[in-house]
Amino acid sequence: DMNRTFPDNVKFRRTADPCLQHALYNVLVAYGQHNKAVGYCQGMNFIAGYLILITKNEEESFWLLDALIGRILPDYYSPAMLGLKTDQEVLGELVKMKVPAVAELMERHGVMWTLVVSRWFICLFIDILPVETVLRIWDCLFYEGSKIIFRVALTLIKQHQALILEATNFPDICDKFKQITKGTLVTECHSFMQKIFTDPGSLSMATINRLRETCREKLLSQG
């Protein structure tokens, strides 16, 4: 995964001096030793790499990675990825509540949420939304916790509801979900960040935790 981490970024090329691949390797190996229950999971390379780009410091990147994986997003990067799978199902339930027409479209065409939003959750919007917007989202993620991911996802879906509802089949729906991460809505990060706190409406951690419990039980029962 090292060579696939930001291959277009000059600081991660082997010819760079210093090459941030070395720092990335050190952080990931150290974290694998620190949290043996997680070790290494695909997706962590992008998170750690982004933190290294931001902080330019291996130790700070390590502890921020630990805060994300150990506290803010537990079980996202564990071998079974149960936390990640659970939260994708939680998003589906929230869409039923907040944007029911889109939920009905997904159900009618048999589109599982993991097919259209898994990279949003695994990579925390890296390489999906513009860099400045991702940085603002991450600020809120560290400050307010995981519900920010749901606020961002719901805002993208709600703001583009009309576009998504134009879809007439399975591949078309998947394509629409790629389209909604582009354009002025997400490039104008200040107004976008204001929208994530208004568009989804009330979104309490009590509601999210209740849905997490239900969705986790459902996933475990499915094996």
Secondary structure as GFF3:
##gff-version 3
##sequence-region A 1 223
A	DSSP	three_ten_helix	2	4	.	.	.	ID=ss1
A	DSSP	three_ten_helix	10	12	.	.	.	ID=ss2
A	DSSP	alpha_helix	20	34	.	.	.	ID=ss3
A	DSSP	alpha_helix	44	55	.	.	.	ID=ss4
A	DSSP	alpha_helix	58	66	.	.	.	ID=ss5
A	DSSP	pi_helix	67	72	.	.	.	ID=ss6
A	DSSP	alpha_helix	82	98	.	.	.	ID=ss7
A	DSSP	alpha_helix	100	108	.	.	.	ID=ss8
A	DSSP	alpha_helix	113	122	.	.	.	ID=ss9
A	DSSP	alpha_helix	131	144	.	.	.	ID=ss10
A	DSSP	alpha_helix	147	159	.	.	.	ID=ss11
A	DSSP	alpha_helix	161	164	.	.	.	ID=ss12
A	DSSP	alpha_helix	170	179	.	.	.	ID=ss13
A	DSSP	alpha_helix	184	187	.	.	.	ID=ss14
A	DSSP	alpha_helix	189	196	.	.	.	ID=ss15
A	DSSP	alpha_helix	205	222	.	.	.	ID=ss16
###
